[in-house]
Amino acid sequence: MGAGTDAPRAPAPHGHRVPHAGLALRLGRYVADLDGRAIDAPTREAVWRCVLDALASAGAALGLPAVMAAQETALALYGPGHVPLWFTGRPASMAAALFANSAATAALDLDDGYRQARGHPGAAVIPTALALLGEDPRRTVADLVAAIVAGYEVGLRLAMARPGYAPSGAWSGYAVVATAAKMLGLDPAVIAHALAIAAQTAPALPALAGIAGSDVKEGIAAGVAAGWAALRLAMAGYEGPVAALDDGRLFDAGIALHDLGGAPLIQGTYFKPYGCCRHIHAPLDAWLHLRARHGLEAADVAGMQVRTYRATFNLSNSPTPGTLVEAQYSVPYCLALCALHGSDALVPLQAIHLGDPGVRDLAARISVVHDAGVEALFPARSPASVTVSLKDGRRLASPVMDPRGDPATALEWADLVTKFRVATRAGLSPVRQQALLDAIAELRNGDSVPLAGALGASGVLGVPGWTDPQHRKGDHP
C-alpha cells in the first residue's frame, strides 16, 4: 500500500495547533485529500511529460561547473545518504539530493514552465517526488502521480496569487511542501504550517533574473531547500505564521483557490524546445518561420528587429554575453546563434559558441523594440514578431507568433524524446539515454524500479569516474 495515495494520513504532531480554515489549511486539505486513483488520463500524461522533460534538463547540465559545485556543496552541507545525485552514481542525503538535482534541472533554462505563474515548477517538483518515491519501497507510482499533481497545483496557485512577479525560487518551496507532504501522507494541519513556514523563510530574490544573471538563476534550488526544511520543521511540531497566507497584501485568496479541484494546472505546463529564457522563444520561432518560408540563410541577413512585450527588456540582451547564463537571457545572441548554427545549438547553449565572431557580428545587428499590440497578451501568452532586413534591400515580416511548447502549440511525446536525446548527447551515451527512456516507459506501466536504477547509475561522459565498459568499446558515435 502506497504511503501517499492509499496509506493512512499521518496525524499532526502532539501540541501542533490546527489552524483556522484559511488559505493554508484549504490548500493542505486539497493535498491530503487528492486521490491518485481518480486522476484522469490527460493529467497522468502531463505528469509523464513533466518527468521526461525534467530529466532531459538535468541530464543536459551534467559536467557544468555550477552543477558540480551544487553537488559538492549539497554533500558538504547536508551529508551523505542513499538518494542518488542523478546520473553520477553518487548517493546523498535527501536534502542534498533535492538541492543538487533541482539545481541541475534549472541550470540551463531547459526546464518546463507555466505562463501565468511566469516561472518553473518542474525543477522543484520532479526531483522531490522522485527522491521520495525511491526512499520507501511501499510508495507506488500512483503516489508519485498524485504528489506531482499536488506540487504543481499548490506551487503555481501561490505563485499566481502573489501581488507581483517573483522569480521561481520565491515560491518553489510551496511546491516542494505539497509534493513531499503528499508522498508522506501528512495531515492538512502539518501541510498548512509548512506552507506558512516556507512563506517566511523562502528566498526573497530581490533582483530580476536577467539583470543579475548568474549561477543562482531564479534561486529554485534555494527555494527547494527552504521548502524541505519547512516541511520537516512542521512535521516536528514547529508552527508557522498561518494567517500570513490570508493577508491580502501577500496573497489573493480568490486567485489561489479559483476552481481548486477542477482540471489540474499541470495540464497547462509549457515545454521548451530551446535552452534559453521563454521570452526568447517566440522570436526564435518567428525567425525559423521566415527561414523556412523564404529559404533564408544567415548570410542573407543585414539585420533583424524583434517586436515584443516589456518583460523581455528585463533580460540582459547582451549581443556579446560572457557566460552561458548571460547568453540564456539575450534575445540578440540566441537569434544570431540560431541563424548561424541552427536550433540544436540552443539545446542546450554551449560555451564553445560564446566567442564566435560571426554570432557576435549578427547579434549586434539585431534590435529589440516594444510592441504595444502584444503587451496585453502577456503573461497569458508570450508572443513576438520578427522583421528581417535582407542585404538585397527586402524586408520580410513574420506574423505575431506564440512559442512552440505552449498547450496550444504543444510539443508531442516524440518531440520531448528528441529533445532529451539532443540535450543530453554530450553527457549521456546512447546506451544510457535508451536505458532512461525504457525506465520511464516502465514507470508509466507502474514499475519504478528501473528508473531508480537509471538515475542512480554512474556513466556520465566527460565526468571523472566513468566506468561503463560498453561505452569504452564505442557504443555511440
N, C-alpha and C positions, 0 to 999 in steps of 0.2 A: 504494500500500500504506500503510495507516494506521500511524502511529508508536506507537500504544498496543497494539492488539489483535494486529496481524499483524507488526509490524516486529521485527527482531532486538533483543534486550534489550541495553541499554547496560551495559557491564561496570562493576564497581566501580573507582573511581579508583586509580591506582598507589599502593601503600602503604596502602590502606584495608584494615584488618583485617576479615576475615569473622567476625562474632560467633558465639558458640556458639548451639546450636539452642534458644534460649529463646523467650519470647513475642514479642519484637520481630521476630526472624527468621521465626518461623512466620507472623506477620501479613504480613511482607514477601513471603514466598513465596506466600501467598494472593493478594496484589495482583498480583504479577508473573505468576502462572500463570492468573489469571482469563481465561477465553476468552469474548470478547464474542459470538462466533458461537454459543455454547451457551446463552446467556441466554434463558430461556423467555418466552412471550408475557405472562403476568401480571407478570413483573418489568419487561419493557420498558414495559408500560402504566403501572406505578408510576413509572418514570423520567419519562415524558411528563407525568404529573400533577404530579410534583415540579418540573419545569421551568416549566410554566404557572403553578403556584402561586407560585414564587419571583419570577417576572416580574410577577405581579399585586401581590405585596407590595412590590416595589421601585417599580413604577410608581405605586402609591398614595402613596408618600412623596416624590414629586417636589415641589420647592418648599419642603419643610420646612427651616427654618434649620439644624437639626442635619445634615441630609443635604448641604446646600450647604457647610457647614463641613467635613464629612468630605471632600468632593471637593476643596476648596481646600487643605486640609491634606495630603491624599494627593499632590496635584500638587507642593506645596512640598517635601514630604519625599522623594518617590520620583521626581519628574520626569516629563517628557512622554514620549510614545511613540506606539504605534499601536493600543492596545487601547481600545475605547470605554467611556467612562463612560455607562452605559445611558441612552438616550433624550435625551441632551443634545447630541449632535453634537460632543462634546469627546473627543479621544483622550488617552491617558495611558500611562505605563509599565505593565508587567504588575503590579508590586507596588502601584502607585497604584490601578489598576482593581480589583484584588482587595479592597483595603481599602475603597474608596468604594462599590463595588457591594454588598459584604456589609453595610456599614453601612446602605445604603438598604433592603436586603431585610429587615433586622431592626428597622428604625426604628419601625414601627407595630404590632408584635406580631401581624401577619397571617400570618407565615411558618409553615411546617409544623413538626411535632414528632414525638417518639417517646416513648411513655408511660414505659417502664421506664428510659429514659435521662433523663427529666424535662428535656428540652431540645430544641434546634432545630438539626438538621443541615443543612437546605437552604440556609440563609443563608451557610454556609461552602462547601458542595459545589458548588452550581449556579453561582455566579459564577466559581469556579475552573475548572470543566470547560468552561464556555462561552468563557472568555477563552483557554484553551489550545487549544480547537478552532479558533478563528479565527486563532490565531497562525501556524499551519503548514497550508498547503493540502493536504498529504499526509494529514492526520488525517481520519478518517472518522466518520460518525455512529455506526458500531459501536464505535469507540474512545470516543466520548462516553458511550454507554450503559454500557460496561464501567467507565469511570472513575467515573461517578456511583454505580454499584452498589458499587464498591470504597470510595469515600469514605464513603458511608452505613455500610457494613459495619464498617469499622475504627473510625470515629469513635464509632459507637454502642456497639460492643463495649467499647472502652476507657472510655467514659463509664459503662457499667453495671458495669464491673469495679472501679471506684473504691470505697473503703470507705464513702463517704458522698456526699451530694448536693454538686454543684458547678455553678454557672452555666455555660451552654454554652461561653463563651469559654475555659474551662479545658481543654476537650477538642476544640474545633473545629479546632485546629491539627493534630491527628491525622487528622481527616477531609480536610484540605487536603493533607497529605503523601500520603495514599493516592490521592486524586483526581489530583493532579498527577503523581505517580510513575507511575500507570497511563497517563496521556496521554503521558508522556515515555518510556515503555518502560524503566524503570530496573531495575537489579539488586536482588534481595532484600536484599543486604547494605547497599546505599545506603539503601533504604527503612527498614531496621532502625535504622541510625544516625540517620536523620532523625526517626523516631518518638522515639528516645531524647533527641535534642537538644530536640525540642518538649516532651518531658516535663519538662525542666529550665528551659525558657525561656518557657513559656506563661503567660498571666496567672494570678495566684493568686486574684484576685477574692474577698477575704475577706467582703465584705458581701452579704447576700441582696438580690436584685433589687428586691423590693417595699419593703424598708426603706430602701434607698439609691437609689430610683428617680431616674434622670437620663438624659441622652442616651447615657451609656455602656451602658445597658441591661444585657445579660448579657456584655458585652465580646467579642462574636463577632468584630467587625472586628479587634480587637487579637489575638485568637487566630488569625485568618486570617493576619495579618501575621507572627506568630510561626511559624506552620506553614510558610509560604512561605520565610521566612528559614532555617528549619531544613533544609528540603529543599535549598535552594541551597547551604548550608554542607556538607551531606553529599555533594552532587554534586561539590564542590570538594575533598573529602578530609577534611573536618572530622569528628571522631569524637565520638559521644555516649556517655553512660553506659548502654550497652545493658542491663547487668544490673539497672538500676533497674526495668525493666518486670517483672522476675522477683521483686521484693521484695513479698512477700505483704501488707505493711503499706500498699502503694500500689496494687496491682492484684491481683485474684483471677483467676489464670490460668484456672481452671476455668470461670468465667463468660465470660471473654474468648474462650475457644476452644470453648465448647459449641456443637456442631452447625455448626462452621465449614465452609463448603462446602455446607451444606444450603440450604433456601429462604432467599433473601437477606432481610435485615432490612428493606430498603427497602419491602417489601410491607406492613409493619406501620406505615408512616407515617400520622399523622393530619393532617387539613387543617382549618383554622379557618374557620368561617363568619363570625366576628366578630373585630374587631381589638382584642383585649384578652387578658390572661393566661388560659391554658387553665383555671385553677381557676374562672374566672367563667362558663365556657360552659355547664356543666350547670345552674346557677341560671337563666341566660337561657332555656335550652330548657324548663326546668320552668315558668317564667312564661309563655312562649309557648304551652305545652301548656294551661295553665289558661285563658289568654285565649281560645284557640280553642274549648275545650270549653264554656266558660261565657259567652262573649260579653262578656268583661270590657273595661273601659276604665280608663285611669289615674284618672279622676275617681271611680271606684267604690272605690278602694283607700284604706283607712285606714292600712295598714302591711303589711310583709312580714317573714317570718322565713326565713332560709336555713339549712338544716342540712347540714353538710359536714364534711370531714376537716381535720386540724390544719394541714396545709401551707398551706391557704388563709389562715391567720392570719399567715403571713409577709408577706402583702401589706399595703400601707398602709391600704387600705379606707377612705380618707377620703371622707366624703359631700360634701366641698367641695374637690375637687382643684384645684390652681392651675395645673397643666401637663397636657399631653396624656399624658406619661409617667406621672404620678401617677394620672391617670384610668384608664389601662390596667391599673392594679393596684388598682382599687377595685370590690368587689362591689356595694356600695350605689349608687354613682354609675352604673355600667353598667346595673344593673337599672332604675333610675329613668329613665335616658335611653331605654332600650328601651321602657319602658312609655309614655312620653310622646311619643316621636318615631319609634318603630318600629325594627326591627332594622337597616335600612340605615344608620341614624345611627351604627352601630358599624363600618361598612365604608367607610372607617376612621372612628375618632373624629375630631371636628373641634373646633378651638379655639372656634368660634362658640358652642358649647353650654356651655362651661365656666362661664360666668356666668349661665346660665339659672336664674331663681329657682324655677321650677316643678320643675326637676330637683333642685335642692338641697333643696327642701322635702320632696319624696318620698324622696330618698336618706336624709334624716335620720330617716325613719320605717321604715328597713329595717335589721334586725339580722342578725348572722351568728353562729351558735352551732355548737358541736361536736356531731357525731353519731357516737357510738361504733359504731353499726351499720354505717357505711360506711367506718370507718377502715381495717379490714383489707383493703378492696378496693383501696386506693391503695398503690403507684403504678401497678399494672397497669391500674386503671380510675380515673376521676376523677369519680365520681357525686355528686349532691346532690339535695335536695328543697327545695321552697318551699311555705310556707303563707302564704296571702293573707288578711288580715283586711279585710273589707269594711265600708263605712260603715253598711250596713244591719244589721250585727251578725253576719253569717255569716262562717264561716271555711272556706276551701277549701284542701285539701292536695293537692299533686301526688304522684305516685309517686316513688320514688328513680329518677333518670334519669341515663343516660350522655349525654355531649355528642355532638351530631352531628359527623361527620367522622372518628371512630374507625373502624378497619376493620369493626367490627360494625355501625356506623351510618354507612356511607361516604357521602361526597359523590360524586355521579356526575360524569362529564366535563362534562355540561351545567351542573351546579351550579358547577363551577370556572370555566367560561366566564362564567357570570353574575357570579360573584364578581369575576373580572377586570374585567368591564365596569363594575360598580358601584364597585369600589375605585379604579379609575383614571379615573373620569369627570371629576374636577377637574383632572387633569393631562394626559390624552391626548385628543385629538379622536376621534370615532368612526372617522374615516379611519385614524388611527394605530392605534387599537385593532384594527381589522379587519386591517390590514397585519401586525400582530404575530401574530394568530390564524392568518392564512393562512400566515405563515412557519413557525409551529410545525407546521402540517399538512404543509408541505413537509419539515420536519425529520423528521417521523415516516416520510416516504416516502424518506428517505435524502439529502436535499439540504439542506445547512446554509447555503448562500449567502444565501437570502432572510432568514434570521434574523439573520445578521451585519449585513445592511443595515438591518433594522428596529431593531436595538439601537444601531447607530451613527448613525442619523439624528437630526437635530435636529427640533424640532417639539413643544415642551412648552408647554402652556398656562400662562400666568402666569409664565414664566421668561424673563428677558432673552435676546434672540437668536431669538425665534420668527419663522420666515420662511416658513411654509407658506402659499402663496397660496390654496390651496383652502380652508384654514381661514378666512382673512380674508374669503373670499366667503360664508362661512356654511354650511359643510358639516355642522354639528352644531347641535342645539337651543340 
